[in-house]
Amino acid sequence: MAIAHDQRAEEWPGLSGCRAVITGAGGGIGRAIAQGFARAGAVTLALLDRDEAVAAETAKEIAGPSTLTLACDVADPASVAAAAVRVEAELGPADVLVNNAGLLRPGPLATLPLSEWNALIGTNLTGYFLCAQEFGRPMLARGRGALVHIASIAASHPQGFSGAYSVSKAGVVMLSRQLAIEWGESGIRSNVVSPALVRTPMSEAFYRVPAVAERRAAMVPLKRVAGPADIAEVVLFLASPRAGYVNGEEILVDGGFSRVLMDLVPRPGFDRAEHTNR
Ligand SMILES: NC(=O)c1ccc[n+]([C@@H]2O[C@H](COP(=O)([O-])OP(=O)(O)OC[C@H]3O[C@@H](n4cnc5c(N)ncnc54)[C@H](O)[C@@H]3O)[C@@H](O)[C@H]2O)c1
C-alpha cells in the first residue's frame, strides 16, 4: 500500500522550521529522508555526501527549504569539521542530524584485508561518531537536538561475507545508546532506525539478478521489499517532537522480516500450507 501524504499528515510531525543535516543525502534512503523533511516544512537542509553531484540532484528534487549541498567524506575528520563550520555559518545550528552515509562491500572475514575492514568501519561507524561530535556541539550548546542513525537489521543478525558491515552496524546501535545517556541531560535524543531489505542504489545490483526481487519479497511477512520512503517516515518520527520521550531506542523497519525464524521450521500439522489456501 502506498503511503499517503495529505496535508494533515505533513503537519503531524511538528518539524516545521527545523534545520536538518543529512549525510549520504545523494543515496536512496538519504534522498527520501531529505524529501520527507522538505514535505514536513523543514526550513533548511544541509545535504552532505562524498559525491557532491548526487547530493545536488537531491537538492534539485526538493521544493521548499533552502538547501546547502556539501561534498563531505564522513570518514575524514577534517572534511566533517569543515562541513560543520560551513553549515553553522550559512544555515545556523542544526536541530537534527541524520547519520545515514554508509558502504556495503563483499568480503570473507578469513581473508579480509585490514584496509577493507578499516574503510568500512571508518565510514559506517567512525563517520557517525565524527558527525555526532561536530554537529552535536551546537546542539549541546543550545540544550536541544535529535540524532537519528541509520543502522541495519545486520546490527543484530550477522550478514556473512560482508566484511565489517554487521560489526559496524552493531557499533552504531551502541554508539547511539551511549550518546543517548551522555547527552540526554542536555536535551539531545539519540535513536536508531534499522532497515532490512530496501531497494536503493546500494542494493540495486542484487535486484537486477533475475528472480531476486520476487524471492526477497516472498521472505518478508508484508510480501514486499521496502522503498526508501518507508525508512524515511520513521526517521522523521524519531527526529520530531512526537518522539520527544524516545531516547536510546532502535526501531526495526523490516516488514516483520526479523520475526520469521520459527516460521522456517518444518512442523507437520502446523505448517502454513495446511491452514491457508496458499
Ligand atoms: N539499502 C538497503 O537495503 C539498506 C539496508 C539496511 C541498511 N541500509 C543503510 O542505509 C544507509 C543508506 O543506504 P542506501 O541504501 O541509501 O545506500 P546508497 O548507496 O544509495 O546511499 C549511500 C550514500 O552514502 C554516500 N557515502 C558513502 N560513503 C560516504 C562517505 N564516506 N562520506 C559521505 N558520504 C558517503 C554515497 O555516496 C551514497 O550517496 C546506509 O547506512 C546503509 O548501510 C541500507
The ligand as an SDF file (V2000), in Angstrom:
LIG
                    3D

 44 48  0  0  0  0  0  0  0  0999 V2000
   19.5750   -0.4590    1.0020 N   0  0  0  0  0  0  0  0  0  0  0  0
   19.4050   -1.3240    1.9600 C   0  0  0  0  0  0  0  0  0  0  0  0
   18.8510   -2.4120    1.7350 O   0  0  0  0  0  0  0  0  0  0  0  0
   19.8440   -1.0000    3.3760 C   0  0  0  0  0  0  0  0  0  0  0  0
   19.5040   -1.9080    4.3890 C   0  0  0  0  0  0  0  0  0  0  0  0
   19.8950   -1.6460    5.6890 C   0  0  0  0  0  0  0  0  0  0  0  0
   20.6250   -0.5090    5.9820 C   0  0  0  0  0  0  0  0  0  0  0  0
   20.9650    0.3520    4.9780 N   0  0  0  0  0  0  0  0  0  0  0  0
   21.7530    1.5390    5.3580 C   0  0  0  0  0  0  0  0  0  0  0  0
   21.0770    2.7070    4.9380 O   0  0  0  0  0  0  0  0  0  0  0  0
   22.0350    3.7430    4.7140 C   0  0  0  0  0  0  0  0  0  0  0  0
   21.7830    4.3640    3.3370 C   0  0  0  0  0  0  0  0  0  0  0  0
   21.9790    3.3560    2.3630 O   0  0  0  0  0  0  0  0  0  0  0  0
   21.3390    3.3900    0.8860 P   0  0  0  0  0  0  0  0  0  0  0  0
   20.7450    2.0640    0.6740 O   0  0  0  0  0  0  0  0  0  0  0  0
   20.5510    4.6230    0.6830 O   0  0  0  0  0  0  0  0  0  0  0  0
   22.7000    3.4270    0.0610 O   0  0  0  0  0  0  0  0  0  0  0  0
   23.1540    4.3530   -1.1690 P   0  0  0  0  0  0  0  0  0  0  0  0
   24.4100    3.7320   -1.6670 O   0  0  0  0  0  0  0  0  0  0  0  0
   22.0310    4.5600   -2.0980 O   0  0  0  0  0  0  0  0  0  0  0  0
   23.4730    5.7340   -0.4520 O   0  0  0  0  0  0  0  0  0  0  0  0
   24.5830    5.9090    0.4100 C   0  0  0  0  0  0  0  0  0  0  0  0
   25.1430    7.2960    0.1670 C   0  0  0  0  0  0  0  0  0  0  0  0
   26.2190    7.4730    1.0950 O   0  0  0  0  0  0  0  0  0  0  0  0
   27.2790    8.1230    0.3970 C   0  0  0  0  0  0  0  0  0  0  0  0
   28.5540    7.8090    1.0650 N   0  0  0  0  0  0  0  0  0  0  0  0
   29.1980    6.6300    1.1130 C   0  0  0  0  0  0  0  0  0  0  0  0
   30.3380    6.7540    1.8080 N   0  0  0  0  0  0  0  0  0  0  0  0
   30.3990    8.0320    2.2350 C   0  0  0  0  0  0  0  0  0  0  0  0
   31.3300    8.7810    2.9930 C   0  0  0  0  0  0  0  0  0  0  0  0
   32.4700    8.2250    3.4530 N   0  0  0  0  0  0  0  0  0  0  0  0
   31.0570   10.0770    3.2430 N   0  0  0  0  0  0  0  0  0  0  0  0
   29.9290   10.6580    2.7780 C   0  0  0  0  0  0  0  0  0  0  0  0
   29.0170   10.0240    2.0260 N   0  0  0  0  0  0  0  0  0  0  0  0
   29.2650    8.7220    1.7560 C   0  0  0  0  0  0  0  0  0  0  0  0
   27.2260    7.5800   -1.0140 C   0  0  0  0  0  0  0  0  0  0  0  0
   27.8730    8.4750   -1.9390 O   0  0  0  0  0  0  0  0  0  0  0  0
   25.7250    7.4700   -1.2450 C   0  0  0  0  0  0  0  0  0  0  0  0
   25.1810    8.6270   -1.8550 O   0  0  0  0  0  0  0  0  0  0  0  0
   23.4120    3.0990    4.8480 C   0  0  0  0  0  0  0  0  0  0  0  0
   23.9350    3.3850    6.1270 O   0  0  0  0  0  0  0  0  0  0  0  0
   23.1080    1.6220    4.7130 C   0  0  0  0  0  0  0  0  0  0  0  0
   24.0710    0.8090    5.3530 O   0  0  0  0  0  0  0  0  0  0  0  0
   20.5890    0.1400    3.6850 C   0  0  0  0  0  0  0  0  0  0  0  0
  1  2  1  0
  2  3  2  0
  2  4  1  0
  4  5  1  0
  4 44  2  0
  5  6  2  0
  6  7  1  0
  7  8  2  0
  8  9  1  0
  8 44  1  0
  9 10  1  0
  9 42  1  0
 10 11  1  0
 11 12  1  0
 11 40  1  0
 12 13  1  0
 13 14  1  0
 14 15  2  0
 14 16  1  0
 14 17  1  0
 17 18  1  0
 18 19  2  0
 18 20  1  0
 18 21  1  0
 21 22  1  0
 22 23  1  0
 23 24  1  0
 23 38  1  0
 24 25  1  0
 25 26  1  0
 25 36  1  0
 26 27  1  0
 26 35  1  0
 27 28  2  0
 28 29  1  0
 29 30  1  0
 29 35  2  0
 30 31  1  0
 30 32  2  0
 32 33  1  0
 33 34  2  0
 34 35  1  0
 36 37  1  0
 36 38  1  0
 38 39  1  0
 40 41  1  0
 40 42  1  0
 42 43  1  0
M  CHG  2   8   1  16  -1
M  END
$$$$
